[in-house]
Amino acid sequence: MSLTSKRLERLQRSLELALNQEWPQLVRIKRHLIGLRPRPITSDIKSGGTLPAVATVATDGGENRLNLDPIRVQVLRVADSTGEVYFEDFIPLSLQPEEILRFYFKSEPRLQRFLEWLGCGWNELLPRTDYQRGSLLAMLRELLEWAALVKLASKGPPKLLIRDGLLRSILLNEPVFVALRRRLEHLTNKHSHLLVGIAKRSKVINYLALAFGLNETFAGGQPSYIVVPETLEREAAPEQYRWIGERAMGQLYVARLDAGEGVPLFPVDVAVWQRSRAAEVMALLHESARGSFPLRGYPNALVRAHEHARLGALETEMFERLLLEVLAARDPETAQQAHLLKLIGRQLIEEPSHDELIQA
């Protein structure tokens, strides 16, 4: 489709009209930002550097998938930064999402006890929106990660508990999330834990940073943070508040957790019942983020938790061997065919293509 001068003029007029509607909101938010002043992160506070930081991660499904055609399974693993594994199970991907949820619930008594302890029934896990229906496996991973955090919170000594993601949920239904918040508030208060969530991305942060140069607010590269007022958060990402309701338990902050101009800003949720201790939380996160790699300023506790949750090459090979052994005990012919297809696939990857041979 050609872009004629007449069409270009019409599009420019349409864009001007659209910007006329957007601009007043942008000006309001910019005015809010001008009044925000970062607070420096300091370590000379009571608990700074003394509480151990422990993070939990439910690994991304794409990282732990075993493909031995015609068998497709995923390893669902939840681990923390100390190396403790809370859940590790094979999930059959041939089932429909709701069937996967039903299968796992019936086969995992710990999940049954966890929901009973929350005072929630199985039916409260079932999706209520189209988005939830398409994300049931992700919801299961999230629920198990919350379960791991609850287990950590249920005993001392005091720790900084870090969730991989903000302290809110779009996937869990409200009764489940409200029960989680109530239990976590009680346990963290009882055992003197601090609870925080950190995300690598956030629509709110992207909006503020790209639209108004939020990074200029953090000029100088020193570790610092600002609180994001709820009114500003609503204006920056109003669509989030169509679903969030009671499914949030954190006060949102923007923080640079290590020194350096190139260190990115992260959205940080501090448990709302602990926001008076935000300075302590930031100091502890700063200690965990010092010299982090490969993502600068990202807490090392989360880096380690991701490493423990993700399948390495040797583990993948071991699990594939285990899968072949179990398959052979049930149907030797199918196991042999799966093994053959695996070898063929590996050979195709390792052998150079015809084009590569010609270029050589």
Secondary structure, 3 states (H helix, E strand, C coil): CCCCHHHHHHHHHHHHHHHHHHHHHHHHHHHHHHCCCCEECCCCCCCCCCCCEEEEEECCHHHHEEEECCEEEEEEEEEECCCCEEEEEEEECCCCHHHHHHHHHHHCHHHHHHHHHHCCCHHHHCCCCHHHHCCHHHHHHHHHHHHHHHHHHCCCCCCEEEEECCCECCCCCHHHHHHHHHHHHHHHHHHCCEEEEECCCCHHHHHHHHHHCHHHHCCCCCCEEEECCHHHHHHHCHHHHHCCCCCECEEEEEEECCCCCCCCCEEEEEEHHHHHHHHHHHHHHHHHHCCCCCCCCCCHHHHHHHHHHCCCHHHHHHHHHHHHHHHHHHCHHHHHHHHHHHHHHHHHHHCCCHHHHHHC
